Amino acid sequence: MVTQTWPNDAEHIAKVEQPRDDLVLEMRSADDDAVYVQKHGPFSSYQRVIKRAERTITETTTYQLTIPWFGWLFKLPVGQVIRRRISHRGFWSPPDRLDTTQVLVIGLLAAASMSAAFINTLFTQTAEFAADDFGVGDAGVGYAGAIVRAGIIFALPAAILADRMGRRRVVVAVAWIAPILSLMGALAPSFPVLVASQTLGRPMGIALSFLIGVIAAEEMPKNSRAFAISVLAMASGFGAGIAVSSLTLADLGPSGWRYVYVVSAIWCVVALDLARRLPETRRFAATGRDPHAHSPRLDRRRLALLGAVAFIGNIFISPASFFQNSYLSDVRGWDATTIGVFSLVVGTPAAIGLLIGGRFADTRGRRPLIAVVLPFSTLMVVLAFTFGGPVLWLFSFLAGITGSMAFPAMAVYRSELFPTGNRTRAAGIITALALIGGIGGLLGTGQLVDRGWSYSSVIGMMALAQVVVTIIVLTSYPETAHRELEEMNPEDATLIITS
């Protein structure tokens, strides 16, 4: 509840008697002209009451905002907007006004994003510790990494089923399966069994991730899809951070890495919440899909474009990320503590880039943003692999900020350019192609470095992939900002989306 007192003069009378049109769209109550209720907005309950005295006006607003898991983050800014102290168009808020269902969904998806990121990070962070415990050498670790990545094929059935059975049912299923399979890693009697469990578990985390993106695109308003992706990416960062911070458990003993896998159990709580509260997307519900009906044909041109961008882009992105610590350690001579501080200093501000990029992509357009920040961030990465000293920190900082700005605009295309009937199938295929491109980039970079190439030369050569990506986006991608999904996908033109 927020209670404020204003002077009883013409200026303030006009202000408080005007129905609000910011976070909430008000209308006067049919029973009392001094009472205002929510016509459209994010609040599960809302009422504003005005009482006039001789010298003052008392304005009392009672409201309840239900954002699962992350409501505490928005308590302060929402309260300040209600008090009329800050604008509702801050960097923290979406360009569109959301309704109660959209607020509920984005909160649940953010929690699910944390789960997916934890699962996807788990094996990468613990493989070396487990290998040491089981007496497996570096070659075995390398093969294990390739096998686990190849498990992406197990994520594709989830994509197909989500187009047939609905997003909700499949998301809830993989949200349970992913942490349970990961938890089984704690009981692995041998390294091959651990690899087998994660070859199944990690793809479920990947499936959860791309299904989340589809649901966000289908539920968010036309001017807030990229913003939603940026929020989910921030949540993913938190989930990956939990996996990294859990590595301290590995120091408890030779088998301490098993405790990191036990942490996977916490994500079953998220799965339970999804099962209880996540609704089916309004767009899928509008299709009235028969699970046994044939899915519509994929637009091969669009799939080829987005698949090529995902494949080619990750030829650069994966090695630039994966080999960063090796470069800092082997070439710059940094110890683990310095690398940790570096990651924190240059990585944390990237969250700001996500929010700025998401809002810019929704308000000004995807293609203008990508045209600037994608090549610039790539150049900064190459320079960071070339120079040492203070400029390395500067180049890495700029690369993190601008690369994060590009992410929402690039990622949202995967769900926007396909109709409801095959949207998750397309997202799954594109994700698989991105992973395959990343594997190629990792293998190529590793071999060239082993042959004596400098990191600067190899990363510089791989950066040509981003030049190709930028050209494809600018010459072949449509601008999707400010457009409804049905406008871009004529197959869905007859859908009647209920609010």
Secondary structure as UniProt FT lines:
FT   STRAND          2..7
FT   HELIX           10..17
FT   STRAND          25..28
FT   TURN            33..34
FT   STRAND          35..40
FT   STRAND          45..52
FT   STRAND          56..64
FT   TURN            68..70
FT   HELIX           71..82
FT   TURN            83..84
FT   TURN            88..89
FT   TURN            91..92
FT   HELIX           100..134
FT   HELIX           138..150
FT   HELIX           151..155
FT   HELIX           156..165
FT   HELIX           167..184
FT   HELIX           185..187
FT   HELIX           191..219
FT   TURN            222..223
FT   HELIX           225..245
FT   HELIX           246..252
FT   TURN            254..256
FT   HELIX           257..262
FT   HELIX           263..266
FT   HELIX           267..277
FT   HELIX           282..287
FT   TURN            291..292
FT   HELIX           300..322
FT   HELIX           324..330
FT   HELIX           336..347
FT   TURN            348..349
FT   HELIX           350..363
FT   HELIX           366..384
FT   TURN            385..386
FT   HELIX           390..416
FT   HELIX           420..422
FT   HELIX           423..450
FT   TURN            451..452
FT   HELIX           455..462
FT   HELIX           464..476
FT   TURN            481..482
FT   HELIX           485..488
FT   HELIX           490..492
FT   TURN            493..494
//
